[in-house]
Amino acid sequence: MSGIVSKENRRKILADRLGFSVLLAVLCLITFLFLVPFFWLISRSFMRPDEMFSVPTRWFPERLNFENYARMFGFFPFMRYLGNTMIIVVCNIIGSTVSSAVVAYGFSKLRWKGRDRIFVVVLITMILPFQVVMVPLFMLFNSFGWIGTFMPLTVTPFFGHAFSIFLIRQFFLSLPRELNDAAHMDGSGEFRTFAAIAVPLSTPVLATVAIFAFQRSWNDFIGPLIFLLDGKLYTLAIGAMLIRSPLQPNWEILMPLGVVMVLPVLVIFFVTQKYFVQGIALSGIKE
């Protein structure tokens, strides 16, 4: 009998190892497919123009050509565009995180009439593409006198972001109600309860929202293109468009610029990966 059980156990262990090996192979293949375009971008950023599209395809440059990066910094006002981008990014991170957390707390921990109906309206705004509302927004901001300034891109994040509100609300719902009740019994008001209890416990989801806000504003192209009319206010995304023209693609400039624009997103993701995974995993649907 023991021999039969042992044989069955060995088969089970073998099947588990085989399944793990297949899963690992699939994951490695998917990872490779995702890394190939990034490697292609990096390798071509160090190539001469005649090497980039040579036949057969070259995967490695003959020598590292750092002149492409030097030309990129001198081809257009890189530092100015970077500074403009960082102004928008910082305002988006702070505004989106703070305002979304406050609104999410109101939707999750406070009881008031019509709360769930208004939350449904907030969720509905998530399905509206920006192209649907950009004309009304342009007309609205134009009436405010904001067109041609950073205001449309730096003030609006302080009024919350629908997806961020949803994500933080789901996390707040997972926090025990007893924590709020205990704070209220000690004489704490709602704002103090929010700041002293909810926020410190919500580091993972707040970090996740900050990462999303950074990526959203760092890569934003259509917003700055519509609202920023002055060339001195342009961002790196618009700068990449200005570099390329039908007659002169300037690939030797676009490739290093692509690397420069991708690297901050990767660095921030890997540095905050633990919080990002926790924020997504702990923000499950809970009522």
DAHU-V565411 format. One line per field, one symbol per residue. psi: psi as a letter, one per 30 degrees, with the letter a starting at -180 (. if undefined). burial: 1 if it has 9 or more other C-alpha atoms within 8 Angstrom, else 0. A space follows every 50 residues. Layout:
# DAHU-V565411
psi->???
burial->???
This chain:
# DAHU-V565411
psi->eeeeeeeeeeeeeeeeeeeeeeeeeeeeeeeeeefeeeeeeeeffgllef fehlklkkfkleljjffeeeeeffelieeeeeeeeeeeeeeeeeeeeeee eeeeeefefkjlkgeeeeeeeeeefffjlffefeeeeeeeeeffgfkglf efffeefgglkeeeeeeeeeeeffkkffeeeeeefggkleeeeeefeeee fgeeeeeeeeeeeeeeeefkeeeeeefjfkffglleeeeeefeklefifh efeeeeeeeefeeeeeeeeeegeeeeeeeeefhlkk.
burial->00000000000000000000000000000000000000011111111100 11000001001000100110111000010011011111111111111111 10111111100000100010011001000000100001001100011011 11111111111101111111111100001100110001000111101110 01111111111011101101000110111000111111110011000001 0111111110100010011001001111110110000
